[in-house]
């Protein structure tokens, strides 16, 4: 890919650049993507941030954990019954 020029713009108290669509598509960047910025030799390098693996649980695993002693609800004494709740 060829070098592209972009304009630095004010964004609140910060400065921002727009990533051209061709580069965003090539790097699979989407809105909200997190990137790393590294100063390098009087310039900087932008890279997509390393993705943190997301732990996924199955419903069966979550149900198994519900049977553990730390998941048992404790009783709370709310006093004597006042209606038909008992």
N, CA, C and O atoms as CSV, one atom per row, in Angstrom:
chain,resi,resn,atom,element,x,y,z
A,1,UNK,N,N,0.845,-1.170,0.000
A,1,UNK,CA,C,0.000,0.000,0.000
A,1,UNK,C,C,0.891,1.234,0.000
A,1,UNK,O,O,1.920,1.261,0.674
A,2,UNK,N,N,0.504,2.234,-0.740
A,2,UNK,CA,C,1.265,3.475,-0.840
A,2,UNK,C,C,1.072,4.342,0.391
A,2,UNK,O,O,0.099,4.190,1.129
A,3,UNK,N,N,2.014,5.255,0.601
A,3,UNK,CA,C,1.904,6.219,1.690
A,3,UNK,C,C,0.759,7.168,1.368
A,3,UNK,O,O,0.618,7.611,0.228
A,4,UNK,N,N,-0.061,7.484,2.373
A,4,UNK,CA,C,-1.172,8.414,2.199
A,4,UNK,C,C,-0.975,9.566,3.172
A,4,UNK,O,O,-0.469,9.364,4.276
A,5,UNK,N,N,-1.364,10.754,2.782
A,5,UNK,CA,C,-1.318,11.900,3.670
A,5,UNK,C,C,-2.707,12.152,4.233
A,5,UNK,O,O,-3.705,12.092,3.515
A,6,UNK,N,N,-2.755,12.438,5.544
A,6,UNK,CA,C,-4.007,12.799,6.199
A,6,UNK,C,C,-3.765,14.078,6.987
A,6,UNK,O,O,-2.617,14.429,7.261
A,7,UNK,N,N,-4.817,14.766,7.348
A,7,UNK,CA,C,-4.710,16.018,8.085
A,7,UNK,C,C,-5.006,15.773,9.558
A,7,UNK,O,O,-5.957,15.070,9.902
A,8,UNK,N,N,-4.180,16.359,10.428
A,8,UNK,CA,C,-4.408,16.278,11.864
A,8,UNK,C,C,-5.476,17.305,12.221
A,8,UNK,O,O,-5.372,18.464,11.820
A,9,UNK,N,N,-6.500,16.899,12.970
A,9,UNK,CA,C,-7.614,17.774,13.342
A,9,UNK,C,C,-7.772,17.817,14.857
A,9,UNK,O,O,-7.383,16.882,15.556
A,10,UNK,N,N,-8.344,18.906,15.358
A,10,UNK,CA,C,-8.616,19.026,16.789
A,10,UNK,C,C,-9.832,18.169,17.120
A,10,UNK,O,O,-10.817,18.146,16.383
A,11,UNK,N,N,-9.738,17.466,18.246
A,11,UNK,CA,C,-10.829,16.624,18.724
A,11,UNK,C,C,-10.905,16.850,20.225
A,11,UNK,O,O,-10.250,16.145,20.992
A,12,UNK,N,N,-11.696,17.823,20.649
A,12,UNK,CA,C,-11.722,18.223,22.054
A,12,UNK,C,C,-10.384,18.851,22.407
A,12,UNK,O,O,-9.934,19.774,21.729
A,13,UNK,N,N,-9.737,18.353,23.475
A,13,UNK,CA,C,-8.417,18.844,23.862
A,13,UNK,C,C,-7.308,18.015,23.216
A,13,UNK,O,O,-6.130,18.265,23.472
A,14,UNK,N,N,-7.654,17.054,22.402
A,14,UNK,CA,C,-6.682,16.170,21.760
A,14,UNK,C,C,-6.598,16.466,20.272
A,14,UNK,O,O,-7.311,17.327,19.757
A,15,UNK,N,N,-5.741,15.759,19.603
A,15,UNK,CA,C,-5.642,15.818,18.149
A,15,UNK,C,C,-5.985,14.445,17.601
A,15,UNK,O,O,-5.732,13.430,18.251
A,16,UNK,N,N,-6.553,14.410,16.421
A,16,UNK,CA,C,-6.929,13.136,15.835
A,16,UNK,C,C,-6.640,13.108,14.353
A,16,UNK,O,O,-6.495,14.149,13.711
A,17,UNK,N,N,-6.559,11.906,13.817
A,17,UNK,CA,C,-6.419,11.712,12.375
A,17,UNK,C,C,-7.531,10.783,11.925
A,17,UNK,O,O,-8.064,10.007,12.717
A,18,UNK,N,N,-7.871,10.866,10.668
A,18,UNK,CA,C,-8.837,9.933,10.088
A,18,UNK,C,C,-8.053,8.864,9.339
A,18,UNK,O,O,-7.103,9.153,8.611
A,19,UNK,N,N,-8.472,7.641,9.536
A,19,UNK,CA,C,-7.834,6.524,8.831
A,19,UNK,C,C,-8.579,6.330,7.523
A,19,UNK,O,O,-9.783,6.074,7.535
A,20,UNK,N,N,-7.889,6.446,6.393
A,20,UNK,CA,C,-8.562,6.245,5.105
A,20,UNK,C,C,-9.210,4.860,5.026
A,20,UNK,O,O,-8.693,3.886,5.574
A,21,UNK,N,N,-10.338,4.793,4.340
A,21,UNK,CA,C,-11.109,3.552,4.239
A,21,UNK,C,C,-10.274,2.392,3.721
A,21,UNK,O,O,-10.398,1.272,4.217
A,22,UNK,N,N,-9.426,2.642,2.733
A,22,UNK,CA,C,-8.619,1.558,2.165
A,22,UNK,C,C,-7.718,0.931,3.224
A,22,UNK,O,O,-7.550,-0.288,3.264
A,23,UNK,N,N,-7.144,1.770,4.078
A,23,UNK,CA,C,-6.265,1.247,5.148
A,23,UNK,C,C,-7.104,0.543,6.209
A,23,UNK,O,O,-6.741,-0.541,6.667
A,24,UNK,N,N,-8.227,1.154,6.603
A,24,UNK,CA,C,-9.100,0.532,7.600
A,24,UNK,C,C,-9.579,-0.835,7.126
A,24,UNK,O,O,-9.588,-1.797,7.893
A,25,UNK,N,N,-9.972,-0.914,5.872
A,25,UNK,CA,C,-10.415,-2.200,5.319
A,25,UNK,C,C,-9.286,-3.213,5.315
A,25,UNK,O,O,-9.479,-4.371,5.685
A,26,UNK,N,N,-8.101,-2.773,4.896
A,26,UNK,CA,C,-6.949,-3.671,4.821
A,26,UNK,C,C,-6.578,-4.222,6.194
A,26,UNK,O,O,-6.202,-5.388,6.317
A,27,UNK,N,N,-6.686,-3.380,7.234
A,27,UNK,CA,C,-6.328,-3.792,8.595
A,27,UNK,C,C,-7.512,-4.321,9.390
A,27,UNK,O,O,-7.376,-4.694,10.555
A,28,UNK,N,N,-8.679,-4.348,8.744
A,28,UNK,CA,C,-9.918,-4.802,9.379
A,28,UNK,C,C,-10.231,-3.986,10.633
A,28,UNK,O,O,-10.661,-4.534,11.648
A,29,UNK,N,N,-10.013,-2.669,10.555
A,29,UNK,CA,C,-10.355,-1.776,11.652
A,29,UNK,C,C,-11.811,-1.380,11.530
A,29,UNK,O,O,-12.304,-1.120,10.432
A,30,UNK,N,N,-12.498,-1.334,12.657
A,30,UNK,CA,C,-13.879,-0.890,12.694
A,30,UNK,C,C,-14.020,0.181,13.763
A,30,UNK,O,O,-13.124,0.359,14.588
A,31,UNK,N,N,-15.122,0.882,13.753
A,31,UNK,CA,C,-15.356,1.904,14.766
A,31,UNK,C,C,-15.281,1.288,16.153
A,31,UNK,O,O,-15.878,0.241,16.403
A,32,UNK,N,N,-14.560,1.921,17.045
A,32,UNK,CA,C,-14.397,1.414,18.407
A,32,UNK,C,C,-13.200,0.502,18.583
A,32,UNK,O,O,-12.898,0.089,19.703
A,33,UNK,N,N,-12.506,0.177,17.488
A,33,UNK,CA,C,-11.321,-0.688,17.598
A,33,UNK,C,C,-10.262,0.008,18.443
A,33,UNK,O,O,-10.133,1.231,18.398
A,34,UNK,N,N,-9.517,-0.752,19.199
A,34,UNK,CA,C,-8.440,-0.220,20.038
A,34,UNK,C,C,-7.129,-0.405,19.299
A,34,UNK,O,O,-6.854,-1.479,18.764
A,35,UNK,N,N,-6.313,0.654,19.272
A,35,UNK,CA,C,-5.017,0.566,18.616
A,35,UNK,C,C,-3.930,0.990,19.589
A,35,UNK,O,O,-4.192,1.722,20.543
A,36,UNK,N,N,-2.722,0.534,19.350
A,36,UNK,CA,C,-1.540,0.948,20.101
A,36,UNK,C,C,-0.815,2.004,19.275
A,36,UNK,O,O,-0.736,1.892,18.052
A,37,UNK,N,N,-0.281,3.042,19.950
A,37,UNK,CA,C,0.530,4.052,19.281
A,37,UNK,C,C,1.902,4.056,19.945
A,37,UNK,O,O,2.007,4.086,21.171
A,38,UNK,N,N,2.949,4.025,19.130
A,38,UNK,CA,C,4.315,3.949,19.631
A,38,UNK,C,C,5.161,5.025,18.955
A,38,UNK,O,O,5.261,5.051,17.729
A,39,UNK,N,N,5.779,5.926,19.756
A,39,UNK,CA,C,6.700,6.896,19.153
A,39,UNK,C,C,7.903,6.153,18.573
A,39,UNK,O,O,8.420,5.225,19.196
A,40,UNK,N,N,8.348,6.560,17.381
A,40,UNK,CA,C,9.465,5.867,16.741
A,40,UNK,C,C,10.189,6.810,15.788
A,40,UNK,O,O,9.603,7.292,14.818
A,41,UNK,N,N,11.456,7.070,16.063
A,41,UNK,CA,C,12.323,7.856,15.173
A,41,UNK,C,C,11.686,9.162,14.699
A,41,UNK,O,O,11.680,9.438,13.500
A,42,UNK,N,N,11.153,9.966,15.613
A,42,UNK,CA,C,10.571,11.242,15.245
A,42,UNK,C,C,9.181,11.137,14.657
A,42,UNK,O,O,8.617,12.147,14.236
A,43,UNK,N,N,8.625,9.969,14.618
A,43,UNK,CA,C,7.268,9.751,14.118
A,43,UNK,C,C,6.538,8.820,15.061
A,43,UNK,O,O,6.831,8.779,16.255
A,44,UNK,N,N,5.617,8.096,14.545
A,44,UNK,CA,C,4.933,7.104,15.373
A,44,UNK,C,C,4.402,5.986,14.497
A,44,UNK,O,O,4.243,6.128,13.285
A,45,UNK,N,N,4.132,4.861,15.160
A,45,UNK,CA,C,3.584,3.688,14.491
A,45,UNK,C,C,2.264,3.349,15.163
A,45,UNK,O,O,2.182,3.304,16.390
A,46,UNK,N,N,1.243,3.113,14.372
A,46,UNK,CA,C,-0.052,2.671,14.876
A,46,UNK,C,C,-0.226,1.201,14.534
A,46,UNK,O,O,0.042,0.780,13.409
A,47,UNK,N,N,-0.675,0.424,15.507
A,47,UNK,CA,C,-0.927,-1.006,15.281
A,47,UNK,C,C,-2.225,-1.399,15.965
A,47,UNK,O,O,-2.539,-0.874,17.034
A,48,UNK,N,N,-2.983,-2.306,15.377
A,48,UNK,CA,C,-4.146,-2.825,16.106
A,48,UNK,C,C,-3.664,-3.433,17.421
A,48,UNK,O,O,-2.670,-4.158,17.438
A,49,UNK,N,N,-4.357,-3.146,18.517
A,49,UNK,CA,C,-3.962,-3.658,19.828
A,49,UNK,C,C,-4.137,-5.169,19.866
A,49,UNK,O,O,-5.000,-5.732,19.191
A,50,UNK,N,N,-3.303,-5.806,20.666
A,50,UNK,CA,C,-3.429,-7.255,20.848
A,50,UNK,C,C,-4.788,-7.529,21.479
A,50,UNK,O,O,-5.194,-6.853,22.424
A,51,UNK,N,N,-5.457,-8.488,20.970
A,51,UNK,CA,C,-6.775,-8.814,21.494
A,51,UNK,C,C,-6.642,-9.657,22.753
A,51,UNK,O,O,-5.856,-10.603,22.810
A,52,UNK,N,N,-7.426,-9.294,23.755
A,52,UNK,CA,C,-7.460,-10.059,25.000
A,52,UNK,C,C,-8.465,-11.182,24.807
A,52,UNK,O,O,-9.615,-10.936,24.442
A,53,UNK,N,N,-8.033,-12.423,25.051
A,53,UNK,CA,C,-8.979,-13.528,24.847
A,53,UNK,C,C,-10.170,-13.411,25.796
A,53,UNK,O,O,-10.008,-13.081,26.970
A,54,UNK,N,N,-11.337,-13.677,25.288
A,54,UNK,CA,C,-12.561,-13.622,26.082
A,54,UNK,C,C,-12.913,-15.040,26.505
A,54,UNK,O,O,-13.005,-15.941,25.671
A,55,UNK,N,N,-13.110,-15.230,27.802
A,55,UNK,CA,C,-13.503,-16.541,28.302
A,55,UNK,C,C,-14.982,-16.742,28.023
A,55,UNK,O,O,-15.814,-15.916,28.399
A,56,UNK,N,N,-15.296,-17.821,27.375
A,56,UNK,CA,C,-16.692,-18.128,27.069
A,56,UNK,C,C,-17.088,-19.364,27.875
A,56,UNK,O,O,-16.343,-20.341,27.946
A,57,UNK,N,N,-18.253,-19.303,28.468
A,57,UNK,CA,C,-18.760,-20.404,29.268
A,57,UNK,C,C,-19.989,-20.987,28.581
A,57,UNK,O,O,-20.760,-20.277,27.936
A,58,UNK,N,N,-20.146,-22.280,28.736
A,58,UNK,CA,C,-21.371,-22.905,28.238
A,58,UNK,C,C,-22.408,-22.844,29.355
A,58,UNK,O,O,-22.065,-22.684,30.526
A,59,UNK,N,N,-23.649,-22.969,28.990
A,59,UNK,CA,C,-24.712,-22.976,29.989
A,59,UNK,C,C,-24.508,-24.120,30.976
A,59,UNK,O,O,-24.746,-23.957,32.173
A,60,UNK,N,N,-24.069,-25.275,30.482
A,60,UNK,CA,C,-23.841,-26.426,31.360
A,60,UNK,C,C,-22.775,-26.105,32.416
A,60,UNK,O,O,-22.940,-26.472,33.580
A,61,UNK,N,N,-21.694,-25.432,32.033
A,61,UNK,CA,C,-20.654,-25.057,32.992
A,61,UNK,C,C,-21.204,-24.103,34.053
A,61,UNK,O,O,-20.895,-24.243,35.236
A,62,UNK,N,N,-22.008,-23.145,33.633
A,62,UNK,CA,C,-22.575,-22.188,34.589
A,62,UNK,C,C,-23.532,-22.863,35.558
A,62,UNK,O,O,-23.551,-22.537,36.745
A,63,UNK,N,N,-24.324,-23.799,35.059
A,63,UNK,CA,C,-25.258,-24.524,35.927
A,63,UNK,C,C,-24.491,-25.384,36.919
A,63,UNK,O,O,-24.886,-25.470,38.081
A,64,UNK,N,N,-23.401,-26.025,36.493
A,64,UNK,CA,C,-22.587,-26.825,37.422
A,64,UNK,C,C,-22.068,-25.966,38.561
A,64,UNK,O,O,-22.050,-26.413,39.708
A,65,UNK,N,N,-21.649,-24.749,38.271
A,65,UNK,CA,C,-21.116,-23.851,39.299
A,65,UNK,C,C,-22.198,-23.429,40.285
A,65,UNK,O,O,-21.896,-23.107,41.434
A,66,UNK,N,N,-23.457,-23.427,39.847
A,66,UNK,CA,C,-24.537,-23.018,40.735
A,66,UNK,C,C,-24.724,-23.993,41.883
A,66,UNK,O,O,-25.270,-23.616,42.919
A,67,UNK,N,N,-24.290,-25.224,41.732
A,67,UNK,CA,C,-24.451,-26.222,42.783
A,67,UNK,C,C,-23.415,-26.116,43.888
A,67,UNK,O,O,-23.509,-26.846,44.875
A,68,UNK,N,N,-22.431,-25.238,43.760
A,68,UNK,CA,C,-21.384,-25.142,44.767
A,68,UNK,C,C,-21.915,-24.448,46.018
A,68,UNK,O,O,-22.885,-23.693,45.961
A,69,UNK,N,N,-21.266,-24.715,47.145
A,69,UNK,CA,C,-21.720,-24.198,48.440
A,69,UNK,C,C,-21.721,-22.670,48.480
A,69,UNK,O,O,-22.569,-22.071,49.141
A,70,UNK,N,N,-20.797,-22.047,47.795
A,70,UNK,CA,C,-20.746,-20.577,47.839
A,70,UNK,C,C,-21.893,-19.931,47.059
A,70,UNK,O,O,-22.088,-18.718,47.140
A,71,UNK,N,N,-22.640,-20.717,46.317
A,71,UNK,CA,C,-23.765,-20.184,45.552
A,71,UNK,C,C,-25.098,-20.384,46.275
A,71,UNK,O,O,-26.134,-19.932,45.788
A,72,UNK,N,N,-25.085,-21.063,47.441
A,72,UNK,CA,C,-26.319,-21.314,48.178
A,72,UNK,C,C,-26.854,-20.005,48.749
A,72,UNK,O,O,-26.106,-19.258,49.378
A,73,UNK,N,N,-28.126,-19.721,48.540
A,73,UNK,CA,C,-28.682,-18.503,49.122
A,73,UNK,C,C,-28.816,-18.662,50.636
A,73,UNK,O,O,-29.108,-19.753,51.126
A,74,UNK,N,N,-28.607,-17.598,51.356
A,74,UNK,CA,C,-28.762,-17.667,52.805
A,74,UNK,C,C,-30.149,-17.145,53.157
A,74,UNK,O,O,-30.732,-16.333,52.440
A,75,UNK,N,N,-30.656,-17.633,54.277
A,75,UNK,CA,C,-31.980,-17.200,54.708
A,75,UNK,C,C,-31.865,-15.872,55.430
A,75,UNK,O,O,-30.888,-15.610,56.132
A,76,UNK,N,N,-32.865,-15.047,55.249
A,76,UNK,CA,C,-32.921,-13.761,55.930
A,76,UNK,C,C,-34.221,-13.728,56.721
A,76,UNK,O,O,-35.294,-13.986,56.174
A,77,UNK,N,N,-34.124,-13.412,58.003
A,77,UNK,CA,C,-35.314,-13.330,58.841
A,77,UNK,C,C,-35.935,-11.956,58.672
A,77,UNK,O,O,-35.354,-10.946,59.071
A,78,UNK,N,N,-37.116,-11.927,58.081
A,78,UNK,CA,C,-37.822,-10.674,57.863
A,78,UNK,C,C,-38.874,-10.425,58.944
A,78,UNK,O,O,-39.673,-9.497,58.817
A,79,UNK,N,N,-38.889,-11.226,59.992
A,79,UNK,CA,C,-39.875,-11.070,61.051
A,79,UNK,C,C,-41.077,-11.989,60.851
A,79,UNK,O,O,-41.036,-12.913,60.039
A,80,UNK,N,N,-42.106,-11.733,61.570
A,80,UNK,CA,C,-43.288,-12.587,61.487
A,80,UNK,C,C,-44.060,-12.287,60.198
A,80,UNK,O,O,-44.051,-11.157,59.709
A,81,UNK,N,N,-44.735,-13.323,59.646
A,81,UNK,CA,C,-45.528,-13.104,58.443
A,81,UNK,C,C,-46.649,-12.097,58.689
A,81,UNK,O,O,-47.223,-12.067,59.778
A,82,UNK,N,N,-46.967,-11.273,57.691
A,82,UNK,CA,C,-48.021,-10.280,57.823
A,82,UNK,C,C,-49.189,-10.547,56.888
A,82,UNK,O,O,-50.246,-9.930,57.019
A,83,UNK,N,N,-49.006,-11.442,55.965
A,83,UNK,CA,C,-50.074,-11.711,55.010
A,83,UNK,C,C,-50.034,-13.161,54.604
A,83,UNK,O,O,-49.765,-14.035,55.427
A,84,UNK,N,N,-50.303,-13.425,53.327
A,84,UNK,CA,C,-50.369,-14.791,52.827
A,84,UNK,C,C,-49.045,-15.253,52.254
A,84,UNK,O,O,-49.020,-16.221,51.494
A,85,UNK,N,N,-47.911,-14.578,52.598
A,85,UNK,CA,C,-46.633,-14.949,52.017
A,85,UNK,C,C,-46.061,-16.245,52.586
A,85,UNK,O,O,-45.185,-16.838,51.956
A,86,UNK,N,N,-46.517,-16.707,53.747
A,86,UNK,CA,C,-45.926,-17.891,54.380
A,86,UNK,C,C,-46.480,-19.166,53.837
A,86,UNK,O,O,-46.080,-20.246,54.271
